[in-house]
């Protein structure tokens, strides 16, 4: 996937579709909308706009990674989905400012 044109990453969760299992796990749709706002076009849905996962757990992982203070340096954070081998990488600079998505791919490649 070409991520060079992406300037907006939106995390999409559909609260009305969240389901709790008998064991307490919460599942539902969770995916990334990648957009080139200068071109006003959606580039992709990653891993797909029908992707189902464990949103509460996964968002907790991502927030934990992305909320860490980088000080004045730059950090690269890898955010993984729980179901399937999918991850995306985000560059961060100056504290917790997101700098951009550098890669969306299967985690095993």
Secondary structure, 3 states (H helix, E strand, C coil): CCCCCCCEEEEEECHHHCEECCCCCEEEEEEEEEEECCCCEEEEEECCCCCEECHHHHHHHHHHHHCCCCCCCEEEEEEECCCCCEEEEEEEECCCEEEEEEEEEECCC
